[in-house]
Amino acid sequence: MVAVICWAIWWAQNKFIWNKKISHVNDVVILAKMYLELQKNVQLKDDYPPLFSDVVQDGTKILVKLQENQIKINIDVALFIATHQFGISLVAHDHLGDLVEARTFLWWERRT
């Protein structure tokens, strides 16, 4: 539950950063609950639609049920302007949700 709430807060933050749309606490809680319910349905049913976007108001697709032998890779990027750095993190999961690989990279501008 904590991970889903953190994800919902991250989603609301990105919604504000990229679209200047403010999410209220209730929006974040509702999104987290709906995500958990959808995740439960995906895990329990084989015939559940593989992709749905009706949960998030801006049309963002948030769940994909992987087929056997598929891998999902999540990528996140962070910019650190004050220190002239940027980082990338990658996490790969298989169709069972098991971790396949995780990596983090950090680059910086060298000033002479």
ZIBELLIN-V692596 format. One record per residue. N is the residue number from 1. SS is DSSP state (H for helix, E for strand, L for the rest). PSI is psi in whole degrees, 0 to 359 (none if undefined). Layout:
N	SS	PSI
N	SS	PSI
//
This chain:
1	L	320
2	H	318
3	H	321
4	H	321
5	H	318
6	H	319
7	H	316
8	H	322
9	H	316
10	H	316
11	H	314
12	H	321
13	H	313
14	H	323
15	H	321
16	H	314
17	H	313
18	H	330
19	H	359
20	L	34
21	L	130
22	L	132
23	L	137
24	L	164
25	H	317
26	H	322
27	H	318
28	H	317
29	H	315
30	H	316
31	H	316
32	H	317
33	H	317
34	H	320
35	H	315
36	H	319
37	H	316
38	H	318
39	H	319
40	H	316
41	H	319
42	H	319
43	H	330
44	H	335
45	L	132
46	L	334
47	L	10
48	L	142
49	L	137
50	L	343
51	E	130
52	E	149
53	L	14
54	L	1
55	L	316
56	L	131
57	L	329
58	L	9
59	L	5
60	L	133
61	L	124
62	L	345
63	E	136
64	E	124
65	L	118
66	L	146
67	L	164
68	L	140
69	L	15
70	L	154
71	E	137
72	E	132
73	E	122
74	E	135
75	E	136
76	E	144
77	E	140
78	E	137
79	E	132
80	E	87
81	H	317
82	H	328
83	H	6
84	L	44
85	E	158
86	E	151
87	E	155
88	E	136
89	E	143
90	E	136
91	E	127
92	E	132
93	E	149
94	E	184
95	L	344
96	L	354
97	L	4
98	L	143
99	E	129
100	E	313
101	E	148
102	E	134
103	E	150
104	E	136
105	E	143
106	E	129
107	E	153
108	E	156
109	L	127
110	L	125
111	L	135
112	L	none
//
